[in-house]
């Protein structure tokens, strides 16, 4: 029986990479470029159209990451339980993934509210103008911060995944299991 998990690791890593890259490109490129649209009443529409085009790809990326991550965790459940450092990394990664899912959903809600600014003047996707309706302006102002939370969280997921890869080195496994056993012996 093969112990290789190339397909599930690829789902996990490519999904996380697309989730991170899409959120970063959206914040820098799409939202940034919307301010360059000449007609200030079209800026929200252009940004909303771009995000709507990205949404199905983002959903697929997130799904691939979750499926791959769940399968990796299942295949490594004993190591996650018994190797020192892996348990805390796994818990941290699950918590950060949950936060990233929440931030993604919240960003979508805010984006829908900000898209209601279509036809109203705005400075950019996350910057209202003085004549932007209050509810749209509030959503834009919140998006100004949430758009940066997503790349931070998804980048953290990638970093924790890299750390998990390092923890699979034979020397790390031996040290981690030894540390865990030593702690249990002292308790």
N, C-alpha and C positions, 0 to 999 in steps of 0.2 A: 504494500500500500504506500502510495506517495505521501510524503510529508510536506510537499510544496503547496503553497497557497497563492500562486501567481495571479489567478483570476480575481479572487476576493481581495487580495492586496491592491490589485490594480483598480478595482471598483472603489475601494476605500480611498486610495491616494488620488486618483484622477477626479473623483467626486469632490474631495476636499480642495484640490487645486482649482477646479472650475468655480467652486463656491467662493473661494478666496479671490481668484482673479477677476471674476465677474463683479464682485462687490467693490473691489478696488478700482477697476476700470469704470464702473458706473459712477463712483464718487468723483474720480478725477476727470475721466473723459466725458461721459454722457452728461452728468450734472454740470460739470464745468463748461462744456461746450454749449449747453442750452442758453447760457448768458450771452453768447455770441449771435444768437438768432436776432435778426434785425427788428422784427416786429415783436415788441414786448408782450403782446397778447398771444403770440404763438409759442413762447418759450416753454410754458407748462405743457402744452400739447406735444411738443417735440420730445421733451423728456419723458412724458408718460408713454408715448408711442414706443420709444426705445426700451423702456423698462417692461412694457407688455410683450415686446418681441423676445426679451431675455427670460421672462418668467418661466416658460415651459422648460427651457434649457437648465435654468437654475434649479427647478423642481426635480428634474432628472438627475442633476449632479448631486443634490442633497440626498435623494433616494439611493443613488449608487453608493455614496459615502456611508449612509446608514446601514445598508445591506452588507456592504463589505466590512464595515466596522463590527457589526453584530456577528458575522461569520468568523472574523478574526478572533473576537473575544471568546466565542464558543470553542473554537479550536485551541485556544490558549488559556482556557479557564483554569486549569491546574497551575500553570505558571503564574497567572494573574493572582491566584489565591496564595501560592506558597513562596514565590520569589520576592524577597525584600525589594521595595522600590516600585515593583510593577503594580501592586495593589493601589498605592497612592497615585501613581501616574494614571492608572485606569479610571479611578474615581474622579480625578481632576479632569481628565479628558471627557468623561461622560457629562460632568457638570458644565464644562465649557461648551460642549456640543449642545446641551440643553439651552444654555444662554444664547448661543448663536441661532438656534431654531426660533427661540422667542423673539430675538432681535430681528430676524428675517421676517417673521409674521407681523411684528409691530411696524417694521419698515413698510411692508405691503399695505397695512391699514393707513399709515400716514401718507404713503404715495397715492392711494386712492383719494384721500381727502385733498391732497395737494393738486391732484389732477382736476379737481373741481374748479381750479383756477383757470382752466382753459377759457380763453376769451377775455380774461382779465389781465391787465399789465402786471408782470412780475420782473424782478431783476434777473432771476435765474431759477433753476429748479428748486433750490433751497434758500432763496433770498426773495422775500416779498418786496413789493414797492409800496409807496404810501397809499396807493389806491387798491391794493389787494384786499379782498374780503378778509375779515378777522379770522374766520375759521380756517381758511386756506393759509393765511399768514402764519397762524399757530402751527399748523402741520408742517409747513416749510421750515420754520425755525427749529422744530424738533428733528426733522430730517437732517438738518445741517449737522447735528451731532450723531444721530443714529447711523448715518452713512459711513462714519469712521469707526463706529463700534464693530460693525460687521467684519471689515478686514482685520481688525485687531483680534477678534475672537476666532475667526477662521484661520488666521495666521498662527494663533496659539495652538489650534488643533493640529496643524501641520508640524509645529515644533514638538508637541507632545508625541506625535506619531514617530518623528525622527528619534526622539529619546527612547521610545519603545523598541525601535529597530536596534538601537545600540544595546538595549538590555537583553537582546537575544544572542549576543556574542557568548560563546561557551564560557569564557572567563567571568562574564557578568552573571550568567546563570548560576555558576558554582558559588560565586561570592554572595549573590542574593539569597540563594537557598541556605547557605551557611549562616548568614546573618539572621535570617528568619528563625532558623532552628536554635541559634544561640539565644535569641530573645525569648523564645518559648521555654527554653530550659531554665532561664532565670526567673520566669514567672511562676 
